[in-house]
Amino acid sequence: MLHSMTGYASQQGERDLSGLRMVWEWELRAVNGRGLDLRLRLPDGYGFLEKPLRDKLAATVARGNVALSLRLRPARPEGRTAIDERALHDLFQTLAQLQAQAASTGLALRAPTSLEVLSWRGFSTDSPDTATIDMADLGKYLLADIDSLLAAFNAARHAEGRALQAILSGQIDQIAQLVAQARAQVPARAEAMRALYQSVLAQFGEGASADPARLEQELALQAVKADLAEELDRLDAHCAAAHALLAEGGAVGRRLDFLTQEFNREANTLCSKAQHIELTRIGLELKSVIDQMREQVQNLE
């Protein structure tokens, strides 16, 4: 089973504690990364959850930049929110005093809007008091959500990983087909090179016939230098190894990334040694497919 490094999951929960209903939301997201980077954002006072959360994440995710956040709040009471009239009156008095002092120094302060005033704390008479909540008790319920959150997160990563596996498998097959096309061009390339060498030797001989033995020796030396069998064999071996890694599953992204570098190395050598227009075309197409493959591999865990 392959996993993408990219994934997202969220989960909500609520619980009645000490006469209050607490509401929370977990959010877990991950993007590509060279290693495993875990970042947690927890409300003040809930730092004791960090270690068990990190342990659970590290046991599930092998690689990627992972961010886990928790938003926690008391549930709002139903109906219209009551306002503390005395606190509101004191606020207006204070604001008027501030504006008067600012005006005396030549400064003009902007008055707050009604929405800004309502967003300030301390004016709702029915605001719940969260100080009575046992954080350790609430922490147990919060941690109980993590397994299902991780299951949803992994399901999303697996779905993308399955799509990546299909894409990569097709790209590996495309590389294998191009290698087969390159092999089919080798005999024509050999004949073309032989004719080229004979033409060059004839020119240097100024019309004199070349020594057949010397010609064969020179052709043998050039054939050794230009031989593509080793590169094509290695490309076939890399295709088999890549398919095996896809079938193995798990955290194979690093190994596949290294393998794409080896693919690219052989394709570069093929292009540099081609000396044949059709083989050069195949080599360039190989490099294009390998680059596309490497981009997809970057997403795998």
N, C-alpha and C positions, 0 to 999 in steps of 0.2 A: 504494500500500500504506500503510494507516494503522497506527500503533503506539500502543498504550496506554502511558502513563507508568508503569504498574504492571507489574512483572515479577519473576520469581524463577528462579534456576538455581543448581545446585551441581554440583561435579565432584570426583571423587577420583582420586588418582594415587599411584604409588609407584615407587621407583628404588633400585637397589643402587649405593652409592657408598662407596669406601674400606672395603669389607667390611661396611658397614651398610646396612640397608634403611630408607630414609626414606619415610614415608607423609604425604600432605598432602590437604587438602580446601579447595577454593575455594567460596566462597558469594557470590553476586551478587544483590542485591535492589534494587528501586527503587519509589518512591512519587511522588505528584504534587508538583510544585514549580513556582514561577514561572519559574525559570531553571534552569541546569545546576549542580548542587552535587555534587561528587565527594568521597567520603570513603573512605579506604583504611585498613585495619587489617592491618599486616604484622608478622611476628615480628621481634624485635630482630636487627639485623645485616643485614636484607634491605631496607633503605631504598633501595638502588640499583635496586630493581624499580619504585619509585613512578613515575618519569617515563615509562618505556615503558608502564606500565599506564594511566596517565592519558591518554597519547596515544591508546591503543587505545580507551578508553572514550569520549573526546571525539569520536573519528571515527565512533562508532557511535550514541551517544545525543545527542540535541539538547537535551532538556529533562527535568527531574526531579531528585529527590533520590536519588542512586545511592550505595550502600554496597557495597564489595568487601572481603572479609576472607579471610585465609589462615591456616589452622591447620596446623602442621607439627610432626611428632614422629618419633622413631625407632620402628620396629616393635618390639613386645614379643616377646621370645623365647618359643617354645612351651614348655609344661610349667610346673611349679611354680617360682615365683620364689624364688631363694636369698636368705637374709638374712645380713647381716654381723653375726655374734653379738657381736663385740667392740664395734662401734659401737652396737649396741642396748644392751649392758650399760652403756657409758659414758653413754648417754642416760638410762637409769633412775637411775643414780647422781646425775646432775645434777638430775633431776626431784625426787628424794628430798631433795637438799640445798636446793633452792628451797622445797619445802614446809615443811621444818624452819625455815628462816629466816623464812618468812611466818608460821608458827605462833607464833614467838617475839615477833612484833609484833602478834599478835591477828588475823591474816588467815588465812582458810581458802581454799586454792587447789583448784579442781576438777581431779581427775586426768584426763588425756586418755584417750579410748577407744582400743581396739585399732585401729579403722579410722583414727582420726586419726594414730596412730603410724605405721601402714603408708603413709599418704599423704605422710609427710615424706621428703625426699630423703636419700640417703646410706646407706640400709640394705640396698639390693639389690646383691649382689656381681656380678650380671650386667647391671647398667645399662650401656647402650651409651655410648661416649664420642663425642659429636658434634663434639668439637673437631677431629677429623681430617677432617671434611667440608669440601670446597672449596665455599664458598657461591656463588661465581660459576658454578661448574660446575652446581650444583643449580639455580641461578637460570635457566639456559637451559631446563632441563626444565620448570620451573614456568611460564615464559612460553609454552612450546609448548602448554600446555593452554588458554591464554586464548582462542584463536580458536574452539575448539569450545565453550567456556563461553559466549562471546558469541553463538554461533549458537543455542544452546539458549535463552539469555535472550531473544534477538530473536524466536525462534519463539513463546515464551510471550506476548511483548508483541504480536506480530502476531495471534495467535489472539484475544486480547481486543480488539485494534483492529478486527478483522473483525466481531466481535459488536457493538461500539460503532457501527460504520458502518451496520449493519442497523437498529439502534435509531434512530440519528439520521436516517437516510433516511426511516423511517416517520414520525418526528416532523415533518420538513419537509413531507412529503406531507399530514399532518394540518393543519398551518398553512395550506397552500395551499387545502385544502378549506374551512377556516373563512373564508378571505378570499373564496372564491367564494360562500359563504353570505351574507357581509356585502354583497357586490355585489348579490345578489338581493334584499336588503332595502332597498336605496337608494330605489327608486320608492315603496314603501309609506311609507317615512320621509318622503319629500318631500310626499306627499299629507297625511300626518298633520301635518306642520309647517305646511302651507298652511292647513289647517282651523283649527289652533291660532291662527295669526296673525290670521285673519279673525275668530275669536271674540274675541280680545283687542281688536282694533281696534273691533269693534262695541260692546264694553263701554265703551271710552273715548269712543266717539261718542255714548253715551247714546241709542241708538236711531236716530241719524242715520246715513244710509248713507255708507260710506266712499268717498272719491275713488278710483276704480279705478286711475288712473295712480299716485297716491301709494302705493296698496296694492302695485302691481306693483313700484314702486321699492323699497319696504321689503322685500318678499320677495326681490328680487334681491340686496340688500345682505346679508340674513341667509343667503341661499343660498351666497354667496361665503364667508362666515365658517364656515358649517357643512359645506362641501363636503368629502367624504371621498375623492374620486377620487385625489388625490395620495398620501394615506396607503396606500390599497389598492394603487396602482401600485407604490409602494416596497416594500410587503410581498411582492408578486409578484416584484419584482426581487431581493429578498433571498433568496427561496426558490430562484430560479435560481442565484444566486451560491453559496449553501450547497451545492447539489447539485454544482456545478462543483468546489468545494473538496474534497468527498468523493471525487469522481472523480480529482482531481489526486493525492491521496495525499501522503505525506511528512509533514513537520512542519508541519501546518496548524492545530494547536490554537489558537495565539494569534489567527490571523485569524478562525477560527470563533468564538472567544470574543468578539472585537470585534463580529462580525456579530450575535451573539445580543443584544448591547447595543442595536444598531440595531433589531432585531426588537422588543425591549421598548419602545423609544422610540415606534415607530409604534403599537403596541398601546395604550400609555398615551394617545396623542393620540386614537385611535379611541374609547376609552372616554369621554374628556372631551368629545368633540364629538358623541357618539352621539345624545342626546336622543330615544332610541327604545329601548323595552325589549328588543326582540329583538337589536338591534345592541349594546346594552350586554352582554347575555348572551354574545354571540359574542366581544366584546372581552375579557371576563373569562376565557372559555375559552382564547382566544389567549394571554393572559398566563400561564395555568397550563401550557400546552404549552411555551411558550418557557422558562419556569423549569425544567421537566423537561429540556428540551434543553440548557440551559446547564449543569446539573449533570453531564450526560453529557460535554459538551465539556471540562469541567475535567479529565477523565481522559486526554484525547488529548495526544500529544506535540506 
